[in-house]
Amino acid sequence: APDSLAIEIDSSIGKICIACVYRSPNLNSLLNDVLLSSLKDICNVSNSFETVLVGDFNLPDVSWESGSLKNCNVTTNNKCLLQQLEFIYTFNQLGLKWGLVNEITRHRMVQGVLQKSLLDQVLYTNDALVSSVKLLSNLGKSDHVSLKIELGISLIKPSNQNEAVVLKPCWSKVSPNDILSYSLKNVDWTYSSDDISSEMMWNELQGKFDEFSSVLPMSRFDSRNKPLNLPWSNSKLKRMRRNKDAAWTSFVECPTKEPGRNGHS
């Protein structure tokens, strides 16, 4: 489906499909139907796996308390409402549960007015899959919050020691200057055409990053050791993240247009 990605993992309760979905509010009818069809396929009761769907579904007119549209007077010429109605009907038809009801996942300042919306959602086929959903501060300049989702499962660990140890590129062993220097000399950042789709652009960009991985030093990682630090993570970034989470919590408790007021910036 457009702007979506799904993976399948082995867990203590069997195979699980985890899909990240972005539904553009400007999606045309054809692509809207493609996305709906894909969601139906991976959430079908006949599948041998459970499913977790996360992402920005852009359904502002849905009441997640009732599982229906806020405005019941849906006219046939209102394309936006009709598409949202299709999605919430599909979710109910598939028996999906959702983790957010009254939370706010996007804060946006429009002409001096702070708009609050619930656009992001976590949906799942089995209540036992999701232990908790927590809202954290936004990433970068995004006006959407981050979602931390804890799953009530454990991964199946390799029984063979040789299967547990894998080689992976180690970004921490290369300085940012070396990465920048290599990319400027060896990577062509232009796309093959100005008319390609966003999906093709992403595939080409992924290929360019794969070029980096091929020249990075390799390190041995044991998948049985947890937690496994992300290759780009360090103590400085973790402190910055904690500070940002604290500032975001302060903002949510007392929003203001003026930075530095009420103890946050």
C-alpha positions in Angstrom: 0.0 0.0 0.0 1.2 3.6 -0.5 3.3 5.1 2.3 3.1 2.0 4.4 5.5 -0.6 5.6 4.9 -4.0 7.2 7.2 -6.6 8.8 6.6 -10.1 10.2 8.3 -11.3 13.4 8.3 -14.6 15.3 7.2 -14.2 18.9 6.2 -16.2 21.9 2.5 -16.3 20.7 3.3 -17.0 17.0 3.9 -14.8 14.0 3.0 -11.1 14.3 2.6 -8.6 11.5 3.5 -5.0 12.5 2.5 -2.4 10.0 3.3 1.4 9.9 0.7 3.3 7.9 0.5 6.9 6.7 -2.8 7.8 5.1 -2.5 11.1 3.3 -5.6 13.4 3.7 -5.2 14.1 -0.1 -5.3 10.4 -1.1 -7.3 9.8 -4.2 -10.1 7.2 -4.3 -8.0 4.6 -6.1 -5.1 4.7 -3.6 -7.6 4.9 -0.8 -9.1 1.6 -1.9 -5.6 0.1 -2.3 -4.8 1.0 1.3 -8.1 -0.4 2.6 -7.6 -3.6 0.7 -4.1 -4.0 2.1 -5.4 -3.5 5.7 -8.1 -6.1 5.1 -5.6 -8.6 3.8 -3.2 -8.4 6.8 -6.0 -8.3 9.4 -8.0 -11.1 7.9 -9.2 -13.6 10.5 -8.0 -16.5 8.3 -4.4 -15.4 8.7 -2.1 -17.4 10.9 -0.7 -14.3 12.5 -1.9 -11.4 14.7 -1.5 -7.8 13.5 -0.6 -4.4 15.0 -1.2 -1.2 12.9 0.4 2.1 13.9 0.6 5.4 12.2 -1.1 8.6 11.1 -4.4 7.6 9.6 -5.7 11.2 9.3 -9.2 10.6 10.5 -10.1 13.8 12.4 -13.8 13.3 12.1 -13.9 9.9 13.8 -15.1 9.6 17.4 -12.9 6.8 18.8 -15.2 6.6 21.8 -18.1 5.4 19.7 -16.2 4.0 16.8 -18.2 6.1 14.3 -18.1 9.5 12.7 -18.7 12.6 14.9 -21.0 14.0 12.2 -23.7 11.5 11.2 -25.0 13.6 8.4 -22.7 12.2 5.8 -23.6 13.3 2.3 -22.6 11.5 -0.8 -20.7 14.5 -2.2 -18.5 14.8 0.8 -15.5 12.8 -0.3 -13.4 13.4 2.8 -16.1 12.1 5.2 -17.0 9.2 3.0 -13.4 8.0 3.0 -13.2 8.3 6.8 -16.4 6.4 7.0 -14.9 3.6 4.9 -12.0 3.3 7.3 -13.9 3.2 10.5 -16.4 0.8 9.0 -13.5 -1.5 8.0 -11.9 -1.3 11.4 -15.1 -2.3 13.1 -15.8 -5.0 10.5 -12.3 -6.5 11.1 -12.9 -6.4 14.9 -9.9 -4.2 15.5 -9.3 -2.6 18.9 -7.6 0.8 19.3 -5.4 2.2 22.0 -6.2 5.9 21.8 -9.6 7.4 22.5 -9.4 11.0 23.8 -5.7 11.7 23.6 -4.2 14.5 21.5 -1.5 13.4 19.0 -1.0 16.7 17.1 -0.7 20.2 18.3 -0.7 22.8 15.6 -0.7 26.6 15.8 -2.9 28.2 13.1 -3.3 32.0 13.1 -2.5 32.2 16.8 -4.9 29.4 17.7 -3.7 26.1 19.1 -5.4 23.2 17.3 -5.5 19.8 18.9 -6.3 16.6 17.0 -6.2 12.9 17.4 -4.8 11.7 14.0 -2.4 8.9 15.0 -3.7 5.6 16.2 -2.7 2.1 17.3 -4.9 -0.7 16.2 -4.6 -4.4 16.9 -6.4 -7.7 16.3 -5.8 -9.1 19.8 -6.1 -7.4 23.2 -3.2 -9.4 24.5 -0.8 -7.8 22.0 -0.5 -4.3 23.3 0.4 -3.7 27.0 0.5 0.1 26.9 0.6 3.1 24.6 2.4 6.2 25.9 2.6 9.7 24.3 6.1 11.2 24.2 7.4 14.5 22.8 7.6 15.1 19.1 10.6 14.3 16.9 12.4 17.2 15.3 10.0 19.8 14.1 7.1 17.5 13.6 3.8 18.7 15.1 2.8 15.1 15.9 3.7 13.5 19.2 5.7 10.2 19.4 4.1 7.0 20.4 5.8 4.4 22.6 4.0 1.1 22.3 4.8 -1.8 24.6 3.8 -5.2 23.3 2.9 -8.0 25.6 5.1 -10.5 23.8 8.7 -11.8 23.8 10.8 -12.7 20.8 11.9 -16.2 20.1 15.6 -16.4 20.8 17.9 -18.4 18.6 18.8 -21.7 20.3 22.1 -21.9 18.3 24.8 -19.6 19.5 26.1 -19.1 15.9 22.6 -18.0 14.9 22.5 -15.4 17.7 25.7 -13.6 16.7 25.4 -11.5 13.6 27.6 -8.9 11.9 26.1 -5.4 11.5 27.5 -2.1 10.3 28.7 0.0 13.2 28.0 3.7 12.6 29.5 4.8 16.0 33.0 3.9 14.7 32.8 6.5 11.9 32.9 10.2 12.6 30.2 12.5 11.1 32.9 14.3 9.1 34.0 11.0 7.5 30.4 10.2 6.6 29.9 13.7 5.1 33.2 13.5 3.2 32.4 10.1 1.7 28.9 11.1 0.7 30.0 14.2 -1.1 32.7 12.3 -3.1 30.9 9.0 -3.7 27.1 9.3 -3.5 25.0 10.9 -6.2 22.1 12.4 -4.2 20.0 13.3 -7.3 17.0 11.1 -8.1 16.7 9.3 -11.5 13.8 11.6 -12.5 11.7 14.5 -11.2 8.5 12.6 -12.0 8.9 9.4 -9.9 6.5 8.5 -7.1 7.3 9.0 -3.4 7.7 5.2 -3.1 10.3 5.1 -5.8 12.1 8.1 -4.3 12.3 6.3 -1.0 13.6 3.1 -2.6 16.3 5.1 -4.3 17.2 6.9 -1.1 17.4 3.6 0.7 19.8 2.4 -1.9 22.0 5.4 -1.4 22.2 4.7 2.3 23.0 1.1 1.6 26.2 2.4 -0.1 27.3 3.8 3.3 26.7 0.4 5.0 28.9 -1.4 2.5 32.0 0.7 3.6 31.3 0.9 7.3 33.3 -1.2 9.8 31.4 -4.3 11.0 30.8 -5.3 14.6 29.5 -8.5 16.1 26.1 -8.2 17.8 24.6 -10.9 20.0 20.8 -10.8 19.7 20.5 -12.5 23.0 21.9 -9.5 24.9 19.3 -7.0 25.8 18.8 -4.1 25.6 20.7 -3.6 22.4 21.7 0.1 22.0 20.9 1.6 18.7 24.0 2.4 16.6 23.3 6.1 16.6 22.5 6.4 20.3 24.8 7.9 22.9 24.6 9.4 26.4 24.4 13.0 25.0 21.4 12.2 22.8 19.7 10.3 25.7 20.0 13.4 27.9 18.7 15.7 25.2 15.7 13.3 24.7 14.9 13.3 28.5 15.1 17.1 28.5 12.8 17.3 25.5 10.3 14.9 27.1 10.2 17.0 30.2 9.7 20.2 28.2 6.9 18.5 26.2 5.1 17.4 29.4 5.2 20.9 30.7 3.8 22.2 27.4 0.9 19.7 27.4 0.0 20.6 31.0 0.0 24.4 30.2 0.2 25.3 26.5 1.4 28.8 25.6 2.4 30.6 22.4 5.3 32.3 24.1 8.5 30.2 24.6 10.0 30.4 28.0 6.8 31.0 29.8 5.4 28.7 32.6 8.7 26.9 32.9 9.1 25.5 29.4 10.7 26.6 26.1 
